[in-house]
């Protein structure tokens, strides 16, 4: 989550040596990597937001249509953390995509690089990019901030004719905005287009082959790349796979049931843990809150002004929390005390899912997501077919079906893609490692099984926990297997299963402050320093206040405080 990542980055940066030796090593490392991979990319300082130690940024011009020699071009924003090893230790570039579609690779790399296993830092330039139309890469825009705000202020889970008419009107407004504001990209936002950009990145890096880790939707990019450019792949990890075969309606049905299953796990875990704020009454408490908000939304004072927590936004916030079982204990406390600050936490979680920023502005992740999803499909349902698909999803998934039921309306009357996605086979590519999480709410485990079967020669690694994706959050069993494959090309034995891990003492629901402590130590911060930082923040903000801020507050509000506390803790330890 944004603030947790901010705290991790600031404290990591503060705990690094900043003298002449460190500066000299950084310069030497940069020169080394320019020599081996600088073939068309000019790396320099990053300008936007937080960047981790040694992170560099660049811009690469690519054609909108690779098949057209005279195609207009767009700019892709890239970032890298150069390999820390010697030239002999360096294997090449390791690309990451965090998913979405619509997720910023640059934001992901700046947040995740400090906690990457040391073996990856030694062996690879860690590289990511904002895919076309996303973040800083010639960003698409379909709706203004005001239009987006107006849409979420209404009822986004229609249950009568008037609300349904509004939902249809909202999707028409979205499609028209995407077409009129982005005429050159409207039919060139498919995953095949993104895979072509990835090949342009490989060529510009001067690499014979690429290494790649894709999370969630990033697995679609990887599978497409391995199918289109199999000889360009050295190693590929696909974590939390999308389905290689399901229709849009089948994906909706499986997706909503994935969230329902993980919600059931949340309820069971909280009910069985005496330390959970909703213990023994989780499902009834949530049902009571939903009914109350359906009747009368709760007024909430936030950093961007007075807002309303509606039942729909509560449901989206709850759904978002299912991505990380580490935060379940904190979310349960928020639900139990909505009027004491919990409502703002649930709103912040919903905002994170929707792309709304703490200051009330909106990023373009939802715009890019709809453009990619519709460009990746050749199915164009009628309005009635879309409505009926949504009704079936609602019937099968009582908690989240309604909030996701309007999804099929999105691609009605959408232009067909100019560059459709090929069937995923990976023929000619080396063996690929597919990682699946049994309790994944967003990309159900069976999709990873399907992906492993579709990509011939691949191996499925199973994580038996809850939450979305497994690498960097599923413990040493998962991380060690991924690292061994990426570095040494050693695949785990077929059928390998990694046990679930939990935060803190492992007795029940996760605790986000425990997660923070674990991530700080994993990032190389000495344990006494990390414990000191968490203790000082807890003393100043209170445990609930710190958890609320980590779950959904404004990253900028924490920066100065964390910097000062980290400096003190470094001096004392």
N, C-alpha and C positions, 0 to 999 in steps of 0.2 A: 504494500500500500504506500501511497506517495510520501506520507510523513515519516513512516518507518524507514523508507529508503533514504530520505533526506537525512535523518538522524544518523543512519549507518554511514552515509557518505561523509558527513561533516566530521564525525568522530574518527573515522578511518583516516581522513586527511590530516586531522590534528595530531594523530598519534604517529605519523610518519616523520622520519628525520628530514629536516629541511635545510641542511647545511650544504656546503660546496660539494661534498662527496656525492650526495644524493643527486644534486643537480648535474654533476659531471656524468654520473652513470646514466641518467635519463637522456642526456644529449647523445652519449655514445650509442645507447640503445636505439634512439631515433635514427641516427645515421646508419647503423647496421641495417635496420629494417627498410630504410629508403633504398639501400643498395640492392637488397634481395627482392623487394616487392614493389618498388616505385616505378611502375611502367605505365604512366598516364594518370596518376593520382598525386596531387600535391597536398600533403598533410600539413596542417597548421593548428594553432590554438582553436579550441571550441568557444563559441560566442554565446550560446543560449543555455541558461540554466546551469544546474550542477553537473560537473564532470568529475570522474574519478581521477586519482593520481595517474599521471602519464597518458591520459586520454587525449587523442588528437582527432580532428575533424577534417572533412574534405567535401567537395562537391564534384559529382561526375555527371557529365552530359550524356544522355542516351536517347535513341530515337523512340518516338511514340510507337511506331510500327517498324519492327526490325526487318520485315519483308519488303519495305519500301525504301529504296536508296535515297529518295528525296524527302523522307518523312520529317516533319517538324520534330524538334527535340525538347526534352524536359530535363530538369536538374534533379538528381538524387542526392540527398544528404547522407553522408557516411560518417562513421566514427570507428576508431580502433584504439586498443591498448596494445602497444608493441610487445612482442615476446620478450621475456626477461632473461631467457637463456642465451647461450653463445650461439654463433651461427651454426655450429655443428649440432647443437641441441634443437634448433628450430626446425619444425616439420613443415610449417606453412601457415596459411590463414584459416581460421575457424570462424565461419559465419553463423550468426544467430538471428532467428526471427521469433518474436514473442507471441505472435498470434493476432487475433482480432476477428476478421480482418479490420485493420484500422489502428493496430498497435504500433507505437513508435519504437523502432529498434534502437535509436540513439538513447531515448530515455531508459529503455531496458538495460542497455550496456552500462550506462553510468550508474545505475542502481545495483546491477548484479555483479559487475566485474570484481568488486572487493571481496565477494564471498565465493568466487570461483575457485575450484581446487588448484593448488599451487602447480601441479603437473601441467595443467592447461596453460597457465601463465608462462611456464618455462618453454613449452613446446610450440605455442601458437601465437600469432597476432590474433587477438580477439577482435572481431570485426562485426559491426551490424550497420543497418541502414534503415531509413524510413522508406518503405516501399512507395512506388509512384502514387501520388495523390494523398499521401499520409504525412502528417507532421510538417517537416520542413522540405519535403520533396514535391515541389509544385503542387501544393495542397488543393484538393477539390473543396468546393463549398456548394451545398444544395439549399440550405436554409439560413436565414439570419439568426442571430442569437434571440431576437425578439420572437421570431416564428417558432423556434424550438421551445422557448419558455412557455409560449401560449399552448403548444401542443401537450406538454406534460402537466400543465395546470388543469387540463380537462380530465375526463374519465377515459383512461387508456385501456380499460378492460370492458368494452361495451357489452351491456346486457339488455338493451332495448333498441328499438328501431332508430330513435333519434341519436343515441350514442354511436350506433353502427354507422349511420350516415356520416357522422363527424369523423369517424375513423377512416372511412373511405375517402372523404375529402382531404384529410391530413396526408394520406399516402399519395393522393394525386398531386397535392402541393409539393410533396417531397420529390416525386418523379419529375415534375415540370421544372423544379429548381435545379435538379441535377442535370437535366438536359440543356437548359438555357444557360446555366453558369459554367458548364464544363463541356462545350461541344466537341473539343478535340479528344477528350478522354472518355466520353460516355460509353463508347463501344471498345475501348482499349484499356479496361481496368481488370481484365480477367487474370486468373492466377497464371495462365500461360504467358501473358504479357509480363507479369512479375518474374516468372522463371527466366524469361529472356533477359530481363534487367540483371538478374543474378549472374547470368553468363557474361554479360557486359562487365560486371564487377570483377569476375574472375580474370577476364582478359586484361582489364586495366590494372589489376593487382600483379599481373605477370606470373600467375600461378598455373602450373600444368593441370592441377586438380584441386578441387575444393573439399574442405571438411565443413560439415553443416550440422547444426542443432536447431530443429524447429519444434516449437511448442504449439499445441492446439491447431488453429488454422495454419500455422507455420508448417505443419505436417503436409498440408495440401501443396504448399510451395515446394517442399522437398520432394514429394512423390512426383510432382509434375516435372521438376528439374531432372530427377533421376531417369524419367521416361524420355524427356526431350534431349538431354545431354548426358547419357549414361557414362561416356568415357571421361567426362569432366569430374566425376565423383571419386574421391579417395575413401571417405568415411561419411556416414550420414546417420543421425539419431533423430527419430520421429517420436515425440513424447506427447501423449494425449491425442491420438489420431482422430481426424474426421473420417467419415465413412467413405470408402471408395466406390460404393455401389448404390447407396440409398437414394431414393427420390426425395424431392423437397418435403413432401408430406411424411414420408418415412423418417426423415431426419428430424422433423418437428416432433413426431410421436415419440421417437427414441430419446430426443433431447429433453422433453418435458418429463418423461418418466425417469430420466437420469437425475434430474433435480428432485423429483419426488422421493426417489430411493435415498439420496443423500440427506434430504430433509428428515426422512424416517430415522436415519442413523443419528442425526443431530438430536432428535427427540429422545431416542433410546439412550444415547450417551448422557445427555443432560439429566434425564429422569433417574438414571442409575448412579449419578454422582452427587452425594450430599453437598458438595461444595458448589454445585451449579446453582445460580440464582433462581432458576425455574424448576429445580429438582422435584420430581413427582407430579408436576402439573404443567409441563412444558406445552403440550399440544393444546390443552384447554386455555392456558394463558394467552397463547398466540391467537387462538380462535376468538377469544374475548376482545383482544386488541383490534383484530381485523374488523370485527363487527362494530366496535365503537367508532373506529376511524371511518368506516363506511357510512355511518350515520352522521358523524360530525368530525371532520378533519381537525387535527391539533395544530394550533398556531405556534410557530417556532421562531425565535429570534436567532438569526445567523449572521455571519460576517458580511453577507451580501444583502441583508435586509430581512424583513419579516416574511416568512413563507408558511405554507400549509403542508403538513405531513398527511397525505391522503392514504387510503388503504392501498392504492396501486403503488405509490412510492414506498410504502412500508414493505410491500411484497417484493419489490425490486431490491430494496436494501437487504432483506432477509435472503433472497436468492443469491445476491452477491457474496454474502458471508459464507455460503456453502462452498465457495471455491477454496477456502483455507480452513481446515478444521482447527488450526492453531488459534483461531480467533473466536471459537464458539463460546468459550466461557465469558469473554468480554461482551459479545453480542447478547448473550442471555441476560447479563446485567443491564445492558442498555434497554432491552425489551421490558425488563422488570421495573424500570424507572424511567419511563418515557418523559415524564414531566420534570425530572431532575437532571436532564441533559441527554437522556437516551434517544429522544426524538431527533436531536441534531446528528447523533451518530448514524441512525438509520437513514436520514436524509443524505448524509455525506456518502454512505455506501451506495445509495441509489444514484447519486450524482456521478460517482466513479464509474458505474456501469453505463451511464448515459452520455458521459463526456462533458458534464457541467463542472466548471472550475470553482474553487472556493470564493472567488470574487464575483461570481455570477456570469462570467463569460463562458463560452463553449468552445471546446476543441472540435476538430473535424473528424473525429474517429467514427461517429455514427454515419456521417455522410459517406466516408470512404467504405465503411462496412456494407452499406446498402448497394453501393455501386459495384463492389467486388462480387457480392453474393448474387446479384442479378446478372452480372456479366459471366459468372461461372455456370449459369443454368440456361438450358435451351427450352425449359418448360415455362409457359406463360399461361397460368390459370385465368379463367374468367373470374369476375368478382364473386359470382355465386359459388364456384368451385372453391375459391379461397375461403369464403365464409364457412362452407361445409367442412373443410379441413380443420379450420379453427375450432368449430363446434366439436369435432371428434376429439381433438386434443384436450379440450376443456372437460369432456366427459371422462376421459381416462386419467386426468391429473387434477384432482380437486384443489390443490394448493396453488399451483403455478400455471395451470392450463389457461385460465382466463387472461393472465397478464401477457402470455406468449401467443394467444390465439390470433392476433391480428397479423402475425408475421407473414402468412401466405399472401396477404394483400399487397405486399411491398413490390413484387415484380410484375403485377398486372400491367399490361401494355408497355412493358419495358423494351427498349431496342435490343435486338439480338446481338451477341458479341461478335466482333470481327475476328477474334482469335480464340476459339473455344478450347476448353481444357481437354487434353487427350485422355484416353483410358489409361489408368495407372498400371504399369507392369514392371517398370524398372529393368526391363530386359537389357542386358549388356552392362548393367551397373554392378559394382561389387556388393556383397551381402550388406544389408541395412539393418540397424538395430531399432526395433520398434519397442517403445515403453508404454505400458498401459496400466492405469490405476483402477482397481476393482470398484472403488467408491467414487469415481469421477462423475460429478454432476453435469458437467458441460459437454464432455466427449465420452459417452458411455464406453465401458471396457470392451464391449463386443465390437465396437468400431476399430479398436486396436487389433483385435483378433482378425477382423476382416482385412485390415491393412497389411498385416503380416502375411496373410494368405495371398493377397493380390500381388505383393512385391516378392517375386520368387527368390528363394535363397535367403530371405530375411529371417531374423530371430526375434521372438517376442519375449521381453523381460517384463514380469508382472510385479507390480507393487500392490500389496494387499491392504492399503490404507484408504482413507477418504481424501477428498480434495481434488483439485484440478491440476494434472500433471504430477510428475514425481522427481525428476532431476532437480537437485538443489533444495529439495524439501522432503525427500523420502528416505533420508538417512544414508549411512555409509554403504549399505548393500547396493543401493541403486547407484549412488555417485561413483563408487569404485568400479562397478561394471561399465558405466558409461566412459569413465576415464581410461580404463584398460583398453576399451575398444577404440576410442579416438586416438590414443597415443600409440598403442602397439598393435592395433587391428585384431585384438583378441576378443571374440564374441563370447558371451556367456553360453553355458550349455542350454540347449532348447528345453523349455519347461521351467527355467529358473524362476523362483518366486521369492520376493523380498518381503519380510514381515513389516507390518505397520509400525511406525514410530509415533510417539506422542511428545508434546512439549512438557516441560517441568518434570513432575514426579511420575507422570504417566498414569495417574489414578483416574482420569476422566477427561472433561472438556479442556481444551487448550487455553493457554493464557498468553496474551500477546506480549506481555513484558518478558516472559520466559523465552518466547520466540526471538525477541530483540536481543536478549543476552546471548542466546545461541548463535545468532547471525553475526553479532559483533566479534565474538571469539573466533568464529569461522573465518571472518575477514582479516584475522591476524592481530586484533586488538588484544593485548594481554588480559587474562581473565580478571585480575584484580582491578584493572582500569575499567573494563566493561562493567563489572559489578558496581564500581564506584559511580559511574555515569548513571546507571539505572537507579541506584539508591538515591542519588542527589535529585534526579528528576522526580522520583516518587515522593521524596520529602517535600519538594517544592509544590508539586501539582496534586499530590494525593494519588493513590493507586487508580482510582476511577478516572480522575482527571487526565492522568497520563495515558490510560488506555483509550479514553475518548479521543484524545488528540492524535494518538498513533493510528487509530482506526479511520479517522476521516477529517482531521483538521487541516489547516493551511500550512504547507511546508515552510513558507517564509516566516511564520510566527515562531518557529522553533529554532531557526538557524543560529541567531545570536546567542541564545541561551545555551544551546548545546556546545557551541564553540568555547564559551567561557568555562562551562563545567568540565569539558574534556581537558582543557588546559590545566585546571586545578587538579583533576584526578591524575593526570600524567605527572605533575610535580610531586604529588603525595605518594605515588606508587612507582 
